[in-house]
Amino acid sequence: MSYFSVAGFLRPHFSQISNWPLAALLAIATSLGANERPSHGYHPYGVLKSPADFSHFDYVNPNAPKGGTLKLLGSGDFDNLNPYILAGRSPANTPGLFVFGFIDTTDTLLMGSEAGNRIGDEAGSAYGLIAETILCHPSLDYCDFTLRAEARFQDGTPITAADVVFSFETLRDHGHPRYALMFGQIKTVTAINPKRVRFTFAGEHRRQLPLIAGQLPVLPKHYWQERDFTRPTLEAPVISGPYRIASVQPGRQIVFQRDPNYWGKDLPVNRGRYNFDQVVVDYYRDAQVAFEAFKAGGYDVHLDYIAKHWATAYDFPATRDGRVIRRESRHQVAQGSQAFFINQRRAPFNDMRVRQALGLLFDYEWTNRTIFNGAYQRQLSWFPNSDNAAKGLPSNRELELLAPFKEQLPAALFEQPISLPVSDGSGRDRRRISEALILLREAGWVVRDKRMTHEETGAVLSVEILTHHNPGMDRVVQPWLRNLEAAGINASYRSVDPGNFKERLDTFDFDITIFVLPQNLFPGIELREYFHSESAAINGSRNLAGIQDPVVDALIDRVLSAETLSDYRAAVHALDRVLMWSHYTIPHWFLGSHRLAWWDRFDQPDAPMPYILGTETWWLKNPASTPH
């Protein structure tokens, strides 16, 4: 019996056993004998909400009518329909598009562990999609996935274990470098028979590996083995999801057409979802031009990220007469880590004092009051809006984890809650500027001829902030540039096209950049790509700050090896404290709400969906008629 079968067996007593060590639960599994039984899903630390015989998720309308068209906004452009490689820009790379729930066109073994295909009312769980069941060895030496007999690619070819093996090996060896990192602890993937595949795990950190295996996109071997997987393509590939790629205008539009013969349309995980016959994504490079298109009915749903825009831009006829609805709703979605990422691969940004000084010169309080109408909270964590954010003083369990590294960490980490300097809100707080100058002086920088100059080499301190075209961020950066210049720092701001921006981030060719690092409610193996030393030199990794810290490496290991939920939280909190006190970024802000405007043509379920936006559960009020 697998660990998670044991958890189901002991469900009535779970509140008492949820903090038992994994070893104790495994002993129970062993004592119950060899009657291993497969499960319909997986949760790394708890019990699945939905039973094996569930017919649909609680938050959907299983009888939602099908039909009509949903039009969405894509920011930037695209030149590639293979989202699994480093080269090119695919629609899946479009910032923010995944939150609408339609962009993952290739099915995975499990549903719930991928960022674009989350469960709306349950955190951390994943349920069978291509895989009907998952059966894990008691010590997580391996997990077996049994594929559904009816699973098909859109050309009618059955999905087999050979496709799963091919997908794993192709993505690991030829895909985006993040797959090699993600699959680093999966030792082998073997076809037991045409409909059963075994993932064998290596290393000590196995608790979340079934989820990593479960989010493997299953690619058609018969299609890709005849093509060069590493090259960008605008040929619509064979896929297996609920939508086909119906048409493409490179960089301008992509149209997804619902597949009426989709093999998984009646699965419990899909019932009540994917109700539109068409999903059209129109791309705009200019945010203001895009919003004017929304006002004219050019697309249906606008997710607003700019506080001042949300407060002032909606006084137009369609909102006044009720044809456009606006709603701000709280959620429990783990917010991404949005920040100015400082590339410490480059001197002098490898000096924490320099990074800290740059942060002191950014006046968040002025920015929030003047530009954002006071709408936001400052990010005081790498895991905002979630239980993973460290708060208050370190707990006793955190102190135990941090104690071996006490000499390598600032004393304040052990004695104070996480905090960032608070300015007087004037935009140029003299106290903060003085503190920044003191830190720079300690790092060997002095002002000569009004320029911040290294006292030994004579080099002038120069900083370039890199982004792609984003007028909303210009007004945030420009006041910071003025403060940097006032401190004698040669500061510039460079906006490049999306392709150039992606290339420069992939090769870490920047001083400082603006980025949003996606986070999960249960951060797992992605922490190795974000923060671990091994990812710092891998092009395309999201370790943008170039973090190479043995303390961080060790704490990531503790997160991934945690045996109980309480141990897991303590390890994540300890990691959060070390990252924050190291000043790898200048943290931005977060809201914890969806600010959504949409044309009043849609209905949606009444049930709360705290962990997703939920547009994949909407339906057209009158599917027989789609015009605005």
JOKA-V548690 format. One line per field, one symbol per residue. phi: phi as a letter, one per 40 degrees, with the letter a starting at -180 (. if undefined). psi: psi as a letter, one per 30 degrees, with the letter a starting at -180 (. if undefined). burial: 1 if it has 9 or more other ideal C-beta (glycine too) atoms within 8 Angstrom, else 0. Layout:
# JOKA-V548690
phi=???
psi=???
burial=???
This chain:
# JOKA-V548690
phi=.cdccddcccdcbcccbcbccddcccccdcccgcccbcbcaabcbabcccccccbacccbccbdcchgbbbbcbcgaaaabbcbbccgbbdcccdgccccgbcccbcbcbbhccdcacccbabgcabcbcccabbbcdcfcabbbccccccbcccgcccbcccccdcccccccbcddcccccccbccabbccadbbbbbcbbgcbbdccdccccccccccdcccccbcccbdabccccbbccbcccabbdgbabbbbcccbdcbcbcdcbcgbfcccbbbbccbcbccccccccdcgcacbbccbbcccccbcbcbdccccgcbbbabbcabccccccaccbcccbcccccdcccccccccccccccccccbfgcbbccbacbcgaccccbgcdccccccccdcbdccbcdcdcbbccabdbccgcgacccccccccccccccgbbcbfgbcbccccgcccbbbcbacdadccdcccdccdccccccgccbabbbbcdccccccccbfcacbbbabccbbcbdbccdcccbcdcccbcdgcccccgcbbdccdcccdcccbdcbcccccccccccdccccccfcbbccaabgacbbbaccbbbaccccbcbacgccbcaccbdcbbcc
psi=klefeeeeegefgeffffgkleeeeeeeeeffaghkkllfakkfgakkeklfgkfllfgljfgklllakkklkkkbalgkgjgglekljleffkkfffffgffjfkllelkffkeghlkfgkkflklkcekelkjkkeghelkkkkkkefkklfgfkkkleeeeeeeeeeeeffakffeeeegfgjelkkjelfgkkkjkllafifegeeeeefgjkjljefeffgljffklkgkjlkagafkljelkjkfekkkkkkjfgkfgfgkeffkglhfkekjkjkkkfkeeeeeeeefggflekjjkfjeeeeffggilefeeggfkkkkkkllgkkkljkljkkjgfkkgffjeeeeeeeeffjjeeeeeeeeghgflkkjglfilhlffkklalkleeeeeefefgefflkefeffllkllkklggffijeeeeeeeeeeeefggklkkhgkjkkfefgkkjkkkkklljieffefeeeeeeeeeefggkjklkkklleeeeeeeeeghileklkljjkllfikbfffeeefkefffgjkflgiefhkijfeeeeeeeeefgkfleeeeeeeeeeeeeeeeffhfljkblleglkjkklkigllllfkkifglegfffllkeiffkfl.
burial=1111111101000100110001001101100100000111111111010100000110110001011111111111111111111001111111001111111101111111110111111101111111101111010101111111001111001011111111111111001111111110110010100001111110001111111111111111101100001001100011111111100100001111111001110001111111111111111110101110110000111111001111000100011000010100001111101111111100011010111111111111111110110011011111111101110001001110110010001000110001010010101110011011101110101110001111000000111111111111111111111111101111111001011111111101011111101011111111111111101101001011111010111111111111011011111111111111111111101111011111101100100010111111111100100000
